[in-house]
Amino acid sequence: PHFALRVAVLARPDLDGAPLVLAAPPGARPLVLDASPEAAARGVRPGMGLREVPLLCPDATALPPHPAREAAAAERVLAGLAALSAAVEADAERPGHWYVDL
């Protein structure tokens, strides 16, 4: 869970453990795509408008998604899993989830 958000934190390790939201990219509808457990504990949920976030969690930091970094990280995870098993399948509906036949 939270794969895209965890990839975004790789660029800002100082924010690890802070309340974070993964915001929709510029030009898209301003929604929360994901929320860290710290933000979720304060009521922030995926799908809510970004304007609602400061009301629930004033110290939350919004991070943009990085599709290229996410794809690169997913490839590294896939390579590591492929070293464990020849049968690895990515879940097309849930990025950051893989099925591994051990």
C-alpha positions as CSV (number, residue, x, y, z in Angstrom):
1,P,0.0,0.0,0.0
2,H,0.9,3.6,-0.5
3,F,3.5,2.7,-3.2
4,A,3.3,6.0,-5.1
5,L,3.4,8.0,-1.8
6,R,6.4,6.0,-0.6
7,V,8.2,6.7,-3.9
8,A,7.5,10.4,-3.5
9,V,9.0,10.3,0.0
10,L,12.3,8.9,-1.5
11,A,12.9,12.4,-2.9
12,R,12.1,14.0,0.5
13,P,13.3,11.5,3.3
14,D,13.0,14.3,5.8
15,L,9.2,14.0,5.5
16,D,9.1,10.3,6.4
17,G,6.8,9.8,9.3
18,A,5.0,13.2,8.8
19,P,1.4,13.5,7.7
20,L,1.5,13.5,3.9
21,V,-0.9,13.4,1.0
22,L,-0.2,12.5,-2.6
23,A,-1.9,15.2,-4.6
24,A,-3.3,14.9,-8.1
25,P,-1.0,16.3,-10.7
26,P,-1.3,19.9,-11.9
27,G,-4.2,20.3,-14.3
28,A,-6.2,17.4,-12.8
29,R,-9.0,17.7,-10.4
30,P,-7.5,18.7,-7.0
31,L,-8.0,15.5,-5.1
32,V,-6.1,13.4,-2.6
33,L,-4.7,10.4,-4.4
34,D,-3.3,8.8,-1.2
35,A,-2.6,9.7,2.4
36,S,0.0,8.5,4.8
37,P,-1.1,6.7,7.9
38,E,-0.3,9.9,9.9
39,A,-2.7,11.9,7.7
40,A,-5.3,9.2,7.6
41,A,-5.4,9.1,11.4
42,R,-6.6,12.7,11.2
43,G,-9.4,11.9,8.7
44,V,-7.7,12.5,5.4
45,R,-8.8,10.0,2.8
46,P,-8.1,9.3,-0.9
47,G,-10.7,10.9,-3.1
48,M,-11.4,14.0,-0.9
49,G,-10.7,17.5,-2.2
50,L,-7.3,19.0,-1.4
51,R,-9.1,22.0,0.1
52,E,-10.4,19.8,2.9
53,V,-7.0,18.6,4.0
54,P,-5.9,21.7,5.9
55,L,-9.1,21.6,7.9
56,L,-8.5,18.0,9.1
57,C,-4.7,18.0,9.2
58,P,-3.1,21.5,9.1
59,D,0.4,20.2,9.1
60,A,0.0,17.8,6.2
61,T,2.4,18.2,3.3
62,A,1.1,17.6,-0.2
63,L,3.5,15.8,-2.6
64,P,3.1,15.5,-6.3
65,P,3.1,12.1,-8.0
66,H,6.2,11.1,-10.0
67,P,5.1,8.5,-12.6
68,A,8.6,8.1,-14.0
69,R,10.1,7.5,-10.5
70,E,7.2,5.1,-9.7
71,A,7.8,3.1,-12.9
72,A,11.6,2.9,-12.1
73,A,11.0,1.8,-8.5
74,A,8.4,-0.8,-9.7
75,E,11.0,-2.2,-12.1
76,R,13.5,-2.5,-9.3
77,V,11.0,-4.3,-7.1
78,L,10.0,-6.6,-10.0
79,A,13.7,-7.4,-10.6
80,G,14.1,-8.3,-6.9
81,L,11.0,-10.5,-6.9
82,A,12.0,-12.2,-10.2
83,A,15.2,-13.2,-8.4
84,L,13.0,-15.1,-5.9
85,S,10.6,-16.7,-8.3
86,A,10.0,-17.1,-12.0
87,A,6.3,-16.6,-11.5
88,V,5.8,-12.9,-10.6
89,E,2.7,-10.9,-11.7
90,A,1.9,-7.3,-11.2
91,D,-1.6,-6.4,-10.1
92,A,-2.8,-4.1,-12.9
93,E,-5.5,-2.6,-10.7
94,R,-3.3,-1.8,-7.7
95,P,0.1,-0.3,-8.5
96,G,2.7,-1.4,-6.1
97,H,1.2,-4.9,-5.6
98,W,2.7,-8.1,-7.0
99,Y,1.8,-11.7,-6.8
100,V,4.7,-14.1,-6.4
101,D,4.5,-17.9,-6.6
102,L,7.0,-19.2,-4.2
